[in-house]
Amino acid sequence: MSSSDLTQSHFSGYQKFVITILALTQFTVILDFMVMAPLGDLLMKSLKMTPGEFAFSVSAYAFSAGLSGLLTAGFADRFDRKKLLLFFYLGFIIGTFFCALANSYATLIAARIFTGLFGGVIASISMAIVTDIFGLGKRGRVMGFVQMGLGGSQVLGVPVSIYIASKWGWEAPFWLVVGLGVLTFTAIFLKLQPITAHLKVKQHTSPLTHLWHTLTFRNYRICYVATALIAVSSFMMSPFSTSFTLNNLGMSYDQLTLLMMIAGISSLFIMPFIGRLSDKIEKINIFSVAIIITIVVVIIYTHMGQSSFTMVLIINILLSGGMISRMIPATALTTGVPQHTDRGAFMSVNSSIQQIAGGIGAAIAGQVVTQHGQGMPLGNYGILGFTVASFSMLAWFFIYRVDKLVKFLDHPNGTGKMAGVTQSTT
């Protein structure tokens, strides 16, 4: 990291465009995934799906996205990143288009798998572009803004999608994503400059060899484990959060919608703030504080009974803030590890591991949580809280190792070992 990168605090007009367009791609991709859950009742009635079939239609996207990332990782650094983004984003738009046209369970599953194959790679391409264009000294702020797509989809996308679905049918949200996607695709095609600096270094290995190297390189494996542990601990809370809020905490559906909107609004402020803060303070320190907050709040939250709306709102904001404040510095740190010629492959593998680990986290939660009848309070949720806390502590250990590795790689006089981290060779 150069001294000029540390001192330059402003973004150029083109850099602002890149941040905005990547945030929009994240918004559409995340919205396409998130909107499935609240559409469950409408989908099951319209397509005559069982709850099990609906659950598979949701998970089919995640697993196909994870597989796609692994399959494309070996080729990710052999093309202009702009062309890769356009190709996969177009496939994502086409897949979403077919989701809107689905008229049976089978056609919906096929469309979700197709959409996942393309949509699952977009985040890794976006992160590779961020790494190519922005130095480590700015990357925290950029990650904060780009990941605002998550908060934006929660506070704006999901409520709007539910509203238009109630008016014009479950297909309407998918048509909305298609429309936004076409506009975003056009902006990328017309305004984004080619990103080809990584192509100047000639690749001497086959795509499969490149993939194997990216999977097995010791420095990268540390990042993969850290990413997986964060994803597992995060996704454990997702599948049953709505049921817990309704059945254990005593909230109504109207209160649940309000909770989601306020938590989403708070995340829109928290993300850029944490991004800027992580460029001024040691990223590992931000992550450490976030882990402590997350563990404390998770344990309190998962042991709560019926509570006031105000108390549930405060806990939800703190929980959302803690989760977000972990992800931004962790992502910024892990993007500082891959070599220039491996960034695309690394981001693809890392994104795939995140998707697959999220599915594993949800599966673990399903084995822990119990419910004795429809509408009854969830059991063992406190045990789930302690499980999340345990995985969070393991994640902190590996992110600590990533931080040491980044400092070693960034040190101009490094000779091979630092703080127990070895510089491996291919």
C-alpha positions as CSV (number, residue, x, y, z in Angstrom):
1,M,0.0,0.0,0.0
2,S,1.6,3.3,-1.1
3,S,1.7,6.4,1.0
4,S,-0.3,8.3,-1.6
5,D,-3.1,5.7,-1.3
6,L,-3.2,6.4,2.4
7,T,-3.3,10.2,2.1
8,Q,-5.7,10.5,-0.8
9,S,-9.1,10.6,0.8
10,H,-11.3,11.6,-2.1
11,F,-12.7,9.5,-4.9
12,S,-12.7,10.6,-8.6
13,G,-15.9,10.9,-10.5
14,Y,-15.2,7.6,-12.3
15,Q,-14.5,5.8,-9.0
16,K,-17.8,7.1,-7.7
17,F,-19.5,5.7,-10.8
18,V,-17.8,2.3,-10.2
19,I,-18.9,2.2,-6.6
20,T,-22.5,3.1,-7.5
21,I,-22.8,0.6,-10.3
22,L,-21.3,-2.2,-8.2
23,A,-23.7,-1.3,-5.4
24,L,-26.6,-1.5,-7.9
25,T,-25.5,-5.0,-9.1
26,Q,-25.4,-6.1,-5.5
27,F,-28.8,-4.6,-4.8
28,T,-30.5,-6.5,-7.7
29,V,-28.7,-9.8,-7.0
30,I,-29.4,-9.7,-3.3
31,L,-33.0,-8.6,-3.8
32,D,-33.6,-11.5,-6.2
33,F,-32.4,-13.9,-3.5
34,M,-34.0,-12.3,-0.5
35,V,-37.5,-11.8,-2.0
36,M,-38.1,-15.5,-2.3
37,A,-38.7,-16.0,1.4
38,P,-41.5,-13.4,1.9
39,L,-43.1,-14.7,-1.4
40,G,-43.4,-18.2,0.1
41,D,-47.1,-18.2,0.8
42,L,-48.0,-16.7,-2.6
43,L,-45.7,-19.1,-4.4
44,M,-46.9,-22.2,-2.6
45,K,-50.5,-21.3,-3.4
46,S,-50.0,-20.3,-7.0
47,L,-47.7,-23.2,-8.0
48,K,-49.2,-25.7,-5.5
49,M,-45.9,-26.3,-3.8
50,T,-45.4,-28.1,-0.5
51,P,-43.2,-26.3,2.2
52,G,-40.4,-28.8,1.5
53,E,-40.5,-28.0,-2.2
54,F,-40.5,-24.3,-1.5
55,A,-37.5,-24.7,0.8
56,F,-35.6,-26.5,-2.0
57,S,-36.5,-23.7,-4.4
58,V,-34.7,-21.3,-2.1
59,S,-31.7,-23.5,-1.4
60,A,-31.3,-24.5,-5.1
61,Y,-30.1,-20.9,-5.9
62,A,-27.4,-21.0,-3.1
63,F,-26.0,-24.3,-4.0
64,S,-25.9,-23.6,-7.8
65,A,-24.3,-20.3,-7.0
66,G,-21.6,-22.0,-5.0
67,L,-21.0,-24.6,-7.7
68,S,-20.8,-21.9,-10.3
69,G,-18.1,-20.0,-8.4
70,L,-15.9,-23.1,-8.2
71,L,-16.4,-24.0,-11.9
72,T,-15.5,-20.5,-13.1
73,A,-12.6,-19.8,-10.7
74,G,-9.9,-21.2,-13.0
75,F,-11.0,-18.9,-15.8
76,A,-11.7,-15.7,-13.8
77,D,-8.3,-14.1,-14.3
78,R,-8.1,-14.8,-18.0
79,F,-10.6,-12.2,-19.2
80,D,-11.4,-8.5,-19.0
81,R,-13.3,-8.2,-15.7
82,K,-15.8,-5.9,-17.4
83,K,-16.6,-8.5,-20.0
84,L,-17.0,-11.2,-17.3
85,L,-19.4,-8.9,-15.3
86,L,-21.5,-8.2,-18.4
87,F,-21.7,-11.9,-19.3
88,F,-22.7,-13.2,-15.9
89,Y,-25.0,-10.2,-15.2
90,L,-26.8,-10.8,-18.5
91,G,-27.2,-14.5,-17.5
92,F,-28.6,-13.4,-14.2
93,I,-31.2,-11.1,-15.9
94,I,-32.2,-13.9,-18.2
95,G,-32.6,-16.3,-15.3
96,T,-34.7,-13.8,-13.4
97,F,-36.8,-13.3,-16.5
98,F,-37.6,-17.0,-16.6
99,C,-38.4,-17.0,-12.9
100,A,-41.2,-14.5,-13.7
101,L,-42.5,-16.8,-16.4
102,A,-42.4,-20.0,-14.3
103,N,-45.8,-21.8,-14.2
104,S,-44.9,-24.9,-12.2
105,Y,-42.6,-26.1,-9.5
106,A,-40.2,-27.8,-12.0
107,T,-39.9,-24.7,-14.2
108,L,-39.3,-22.5,-11.1
109,I,-36.5,-24.8,-9.9
110,A,-34.9,-24.8,-13.3
111,A,-35.0,-21.0,-13.4
112,R,-33.6,-20.6,-9.9
113,I,-30.7,-23.0,-10.7
114,F,-30.0,-21.1,-13.9
115,T,-30.2,-17.7,-12.1
116,G,-27.9,-19.0,-9.3
117,L,-25.3,-20.2,-11.8
118,F,-24.9,-16.7,-13.1
119,G,-25.8,-14.6,-10.1
120,G,-23.5,-16.4,-7.7
121,V,-20.4,-15.2,-9.6
122,I,-21.3,-11.5,-9.7
123,A,-20.3,-10.7,-6.1
124,S,-16.8,-12.2,-6.6
125,I,-16.3,-10.3,-9.9
126,S,-17.4,-7.1,-8.2
127,M,-14.9,-7.7,-5.3
128,A,-12.1,-8.4,-7.8
129,I,-12.9,-5.1,-9.6
130,V,-12.9,-3.3,-6.2
131,T,-9.5,-4.8,-5.4
132,D,-8.1,-3.8,-8.9
133,I,-9.3,-0.2,-8.8
134,F,-9.0,0.7,-5.1
135,G,-6.0,0.3,-2.8
136,L,-6.2,-1.2,0.6
137,G,-6.3,2.3,2.2
138,K,-9.7,3.0,0.5
139,R,-11.1,-0.5,0.3
140,G,-13.0,-0.4,3.7
141,R,-15.0,2.6,2.6
142,V,-15.7,1.1,-0.8
143,M,-16.8,-2.2,0.7
144,G,-19.1,-0.3,3.0
145,F,-20.8,1.5,0.1
146,V,-20.9,-1.5,-2.2
147,Q,-22.5,-3.7,0.5
148,M,-25.2,-1.1,1.0
149,G,-27.0,-3.2,-1.6
150,L,-27.9,-5.5,1.3
151,G,-29.4,-2.8,3.4
152,G,-31.1,-1.2,0.4
153,S,-32.7,-4.5,-0.6
154,Q,-34.0,-5.0,3.0
155,V,-35.3,-1.5,3.6
156,L,-36.6,-0.7,0.1
157,G,-36.5,-3.7,-2.2
158,V,-38.3,-6.3,0.0
159,P,-41.2,-4.1,1.2
160,V,-41.8,-2.8,-2.3
161,S,-41.6,-6.3,-3.7
162,I,-44.1,-7.6,-1.2
163,Y,-46.5,-4.7,-1.9
164,I,-46.4,-5.1,-5.7
165,A,-46.7,-8.9,-5.3
166,S,-49.9,-8.4,-3.3
167,K,-51.3,-6.2,-6.1
168,W,-50.1,-7.9,-9.3
169,G,-49.0,-11.4,-8.3
170,W,-45.8,-13.1,-7.2
171,E,-44.2,-12.6,-10.6
172,A,-44.1,-8.8,-10.2
173,P,-40.9,-8.6,-8.0
174,F,-39.0,-10.6,-10.6
175,W,-40.1,-8.2,-13.3
176,L,-38.9,-5.4,-11.1
177,V,-35.5,-7.0,-10.8
178,V,-35.4,-7.6,-14.6
179,G,-36.1,-3.9,-15.3
180,L,-33.5,-2.6,-12.8
181,G,-31.1,-5.2,-14.2
182,V,-31.4,-4.0,-17.7
183,L,-30.8,-0.4,-16.7
184,T,-27.7,-1.4,-14.7
185,F,-26.4,-3.6,-17.5
186,T,-26.7,-0.7,-19.9
187,A,-24.7,1.6,-17.6
188,I,-22.0,-1.0,-17.2
189,F,-21.8,-1.6,-21.0
190,L,-21.6,2.1,-21.8
191,K,-19.6,3.6,-18.9
192,L,-17.4,1.0,-17.2
193,Q,-13.8,0.9,-18.6
194,P,-12.1,-2.3,-19.5
195,I,-10.2,-3.8,-16.4
196,T,-7.3,-5.7,-17.9
197,A,-4.2,-4.9,-15.7
198,H,-4.1,-8.5,-14.5
199,L,-3.9,-9.8,-18.0
200,K,-0.4,-8.2,-18.5
201,V,1.0,-11.0,-16.4
202,K,1.0,-14.0,-18.6
203,Q,-0.6,-17.1,-17.2
204,H,1.6,-20.2,-17.5
205,T,-0.9,-22.7,-16.1
206,S,-4.1,-24.3,-17.4
207,P,-7.4,-23.2,-15.9
208,L,-7.7,-26.4,-13.8
209,T,-4.2,-26.0,-12.5
210,H,-4.9,-22.3,-11.7
211,L,-8.1,-23.4,-9.9
212,W,-6.2,-26.1,-7.9
213,H,-3.5,-23.6,-7.0
214,T,-6.1,-21.1,-5.8
215,L,-7.9,-23.8,-3.8
216,T,-4.8,-25.2,-2.1
217,F,-2.4,-22.2,-1.7
218,R,-1.8,-22.0,2.1
219,N,-2.3,-18.2,2.4
220,Y,-5.7,-18.4,0.6
221,R,-6.9,-21.4,2.7
222,I,-6.6,-19.2,5.8
223,C,-9.0,-16.7,4.2
224,Y,-11.4,-19.4,3.1
225,V,-11.7,-20.8,6.6
226,A,-12.3,-17.3,8.0
227,T,-15.0,-16.6,5.4
228,A,-16.7,-20.0,6.0
229,L,-16.8,-19.5,9.8
230,I,-18.3,-16.0,9.4
231,A,-20.9,-17.3,6.9
232,V,-21.9,-20.3,9.1
233,S,-22.4,-18.1,12.2
234,S,-24.4,-15.5,10.2
235,F,-26.7,-18.0,8.3
236,M,-27.5,-19.9,11.5
237,M,-29.7,-17.0,12.5
238,S,-31.4,-16.5,9.2
239,P,-33.9,-19.4,8.7
240,F,-35.8,-19.1,11.9
241,S,-35.5,-15.3,12.7
242,T,-39.0,-14.6,11.5
243,S,-40.5,-17.5,13.4
244,F,-38.6,-16.6,16.5
245,T,-39.7,-13.0,16.3
246,L,-43.4,-13.9,15.9
247,N,-43.7,-17.0,18.1
248,N,-41.2,-16.4,20.9
249,L,-41.0,-12.6,21.1
250,G,-44.7,-12.0,20.5
251,M,-44.4,-9.6,17.6
252,S,-47.1,-9.2,15.0
253,Y,-46.6,-9.3,11.2
254,D,-47.0,-5.5,11.0
255,Q,-44.3,-5.1,13.7
256,L,-42.1,-7.6,11.9
257,T,-42.3,-5.6,8.7
258,L,-41.4,-2.4,10.7
259,L,-38.5,-4.1,12.4
260,M,-37.1,-5.2,9.0
261,M,-37.4,-1.7,7.6
262,I,-35.8,0.1,10.6
263,A,-33.0,-2.4,10.7
264,G,-32.4,-1.9,7.0
265,I,-32.4,1.9,7.4
266,S,-29.9,1.6,10.2
267,S,-27.6,-0.6,8.1
268,L,-27.6,2.1,5.4
269,F,-25.9,4.4,8.0
270,I,-23.8,1.7,9.7
271,M,-22.2,0.3,6.5
272,P,-20.5,3.5,5.2
273,F,-19.6,4.6,8.7
274,I,-17.8,1.3,9.5
275,G,-16.2,1.4,6.0
276,R,-14.7,4.8,6.7
277,L,-13.7,3.8,10.2
278,S,-11.9,0.7,9.0
279,D,-9.7,2.8,6.8
280,K,-8.7,5.0,9.7
281,I,-8.4,2.3,12.5
282,E,-6.8,-1.1,12.3
283,K,-9.3,-3.4,10.6
284,I,-8.7,-6.2,13.0
285,N,-9.6,-3.9,15.9
286,I,-13.0,-3.0,14.2
287,F,-13.6,-6.7,13.7
288,S,-12.7,-7.6,17.3
289,V,-15.1,-5.0,18.7
290,A,-17.8,-6.2,16.3
291,I,-17.3,-9.8,17.3
292,I,-17.7,-8.9,21.0
293,I,-20.9,-6.9,20.3
294,T,-22.3,-9.7,18.2
295,I,-21.6,-12.5,20.7
296,V,-23.2,-10.6,23.6
297,V,-26.2,-9.5,21.6
298,V,-26.8,-13.0,20.1
299,I,-26.7,-14.6,23.5
300,I,-29.2,-12.0,24.9
301,Y,-31.4,-12.2,21.9
302,T,-31.7,-16.0,21.7
303,H,-32.7,-16.2,25.4
304,M,-35.4,-13.6,25.2
305,G,-39.1,-14.3,25.7
306,Q,-42.1,-12.1,24.9
307,S,-40.8,-8.5,24.9
308,S,-41.8,-5.0,24.1
309,F,-41.4,-3.7,20.6
310,T,-38.9,-1.1,21.7
311,M,-36.6,-3.8,23.3
312,V,-36.8,-6.1,20.3
313,L,-36.1,-3.1,18.0
314,I,-33.0,-2.1,19.9
315,I,-31.7,-5.7,20.0
316,N,-32.3,-6.1,16.2
317,I,-30.4,-2.9,15.4
318,L,-27.5,-4.0,17.6
319,L,-27.5,-7.5,16.1
320,S,-27.6,-6.2,12.5
321,G,-24.9,-3.6,13.3
322,G,-22.6,-6.2,14.8
323,M,-23.0,-8.6,11.9
324,I,-22.4,-5.8,9.4
325,S,-19.4,-4.5,11.3
326,R,-17.8,-7.9,11.1
327,M,-18.2,-8.4,7.4
328,I,-16.8,-5.1,6.1
329,P,-13.3,-5.2,7.7
330,A,-13.2,-9.0,7.2
331,T,-13.8,-8.6,3.5
332,A,-11.4,-5.7,3.2
333,L,-8.7,-7.8,4.9
334,T,-9.2,-11.0,2.8
335,T,-9.0,-9.0,-0.4
336,G,-5.5,-7.9,0.6
337,V,-4.2,-11.5,0.4
338,P,-4.6,-12.8,-3.2
339,Q,-1.8,-12.1,-5.7
340,H,-2.7,-9.8,-8.6
341,T,-3.0,-12.7,-11.1
342,D,-5.2,-14.8,-8.7
343,R,-7.8,-12.2,-7.6
344,G,-10.6,-13.3,-9.9
345,A,-10.1,-16.9,-9.1
346,F,-9.7,-16.2,-5.3
347,M,-12.9,-14.1,-5.2
348,S,-14.9,-16.8,-7.1
349,V,-13.7,-19.5,-4.7
350,N,-14.2,-17.4,-1.6
351,S,-17.7,-16.4,-2.8
352,S,-18.6,-20.1,-3.4
353,I,-17.3,-21.1,0.0
354,Q,-19.4,-18.3,1.5
355,Q,-22.6,-19.6,-0.3
356,I,-21.9,-23.3,0.6
357,A,-21.0,-22.4,4.2
358,G,-24.2,-20.4,4.5
359,G,-26.2,-23.5,3.5
360,I,-24.3,-25.6,6.1
361,G,-25.1,-23.0,8.8
362,A,-28.8,-23.1,8.0
363,A,-28.6,-26.9,8.1
364,I,-27.0,-26.9,11.5
365,A,-29.6,-24.5,12.8
366,G,-32.3,-26.9,11.5
367,Q,-30.8,-29.7,13.6
368,V,-30.6,-27.6,16.7
369,V,-34.0,-25.7,16.7
370,T,-37.2,-27.6,17.5
371,Q,-40.9,-26.7,17.3
372,H,-43.7,-28.8,18.8
373,G,-46.4,-27.5,16.6
374,Q,-47.3,-24.8,14.1
375,G,-47.3,-21.4,15.7
376,M,-45.6,-22.7,18.9
377,P,-42.5,-21.1,20.3
378,L,-39.1,-22.4,19.0
379,G,-37.1,-24.6,21.3
380,N,-33.3,-24.8,21.8
381,Y,-32.9,-21.3,20.4
382,G,-30.6,-20.5,23.3
383,I,-28.4,-23.4,22.4
384,L,-28.3,-22.0,18.8
385,G,-27.1,-18.7,20.3
386,F,-24.2,-20.3,22.1
387,T,-23.3,-22.2,18.9
388,V,-23.3,-19.0,16.9
389,A,-21.0,-17.5,19.6
390,S,-18.6,-20.4,19.3
391,F,-18.3,-20.1,15.5
392,S,-17.8,-16.4,15.9
393,M,-14.9,-16.8,18.2
394,L,-13.3,-19.3,15.7
395,A,-13.9,-16.7,13.0
396,W,-12.0,-14.1,15.1
397,F,-9.0,-16.4,15.4
398,F,-8.7,-16.9,11.6
399,I,-9.3,-13.2,10.8
400,Y,-6.5,-12.4,13.2
401,R,-4.3,-14.7,11.2
402,V,-5.5,-13.0,8.0
403,D,-4.6,-9.6,9.4
404,K,-1.1,-10.8,10.3
405,L,-0.7,-12.2,6.8
406,V,-1.8,-9.0,5.1
407,K,0.7,-7.0,7.2
408,F,3.4,-9.5,6.2
409,L,2.6,-9.3,2.5
410,D,2.4,-5.5,2.6
411,H,5.8,-5.2,4.3
412,P,8.4,-4.1,1.8
413,N,11.2,-5.9,3.6
414,G,9.4,-9.2,4.4
415,T,11.6,-12.2,3.9
416,G,9.3,-15.1,4.4
417,K,8.1,-15.4,8.0
418,M,6.2,-13.0,10.3
419,A,4.0,-13.7,13.3
420,G,3.9,-17.4,12.5
421,V,2.7,-16.9,8.9
422,T,4.7,-18.5,6.2
423,Q,4.8,-17.1,2.7
424,S,4.0,-20.1,0.5
425,T,5.0,-20.7,-3.1
426,T,2.9,-22.1,-5.9
